[in-house]
Amino acid sequence: MAQLDRITQDPQVMGGKPCVRGMRVTVGMVVGQIAAGHNVDEILADYPYLEHEDVMQALRYAAWRAEEREVMLTGR
């Protein structure tokens, strides 16, 4: 997915969880900060190595994953 080019997954980094640009900053951490009431500017101040687009892509990735649906197959 081209618009999510900053989200990476590597089994050697954070156990393969989706991360921002290969850093030890997971998508879950970014989403958790938003859920805790922090805004993007606060996150960027707390994590100066992140960029605005990193946060936006983490949120887009989480939204995309939340929209996935599992199709149950029946064995016949």
N, C-alpha and C positions, 0 to 999 in steps of 0.2 A: 504494500500500500504506500504509494509515493508520499502522500500527505502525512504519513507517520514515519518519516525517515530518521527521526531522532529517537525512536523507541527501539531498543535492542534487547535481545535475549541471548544469553550465553550461559551454558551450564556452569562455567567457572566463575561467574559473577552473580552473587546473591542467589545462588542455587537455581539459576535459570529464570528467575522472576523477570518480568518486563522492567527494564531500567531506562533511564534517560542517558543517551549517548554513551553507553557502556560504563557509566559511573555507578557507584554504589548508592544510587538514589533511585528507589523503585517508584513505579507508577502508583502503587498503593500508598506510599508515603506522601506523594504529592496530593493525591485525592483525599487522604486522611487529613492533611493540613487544611484543605478547603472545607471538608466536612466539620472540622473543629472550629470553623468560623474565621480562619485567616484568609486574607485576600491575596491576590497575586503579588502585589507590591511587598507585602509582609514576607511572603515566601522568598521572594528575590532578595530581600534584605537579610533574611536568615541564612540563605544559601547563595552567596554571591557568585558562585561558579555556575549557577543556573541562569538561563536566559528566558525571557518572556515566552518565546516560542516553545521552549522545553515544557513549560507548565501547560500551555495550550494543547500541545500534542499529547501530554499525559492525560489530560481531561478527555480529549477526543478518543484516545485509545480506550480509556475506561468506559466511555459511552458506547463505543463500538462493541466492546466485549459484553456489555450489559444487554445489548440488543440481540446477541446471538441466541439461537434457540436450539435445543436438543431435540432431535427427532428420534422417537423410540421405534425401533424395528421389531416386528413380531416374527418369531421363528415359525414357519409353516412347513 
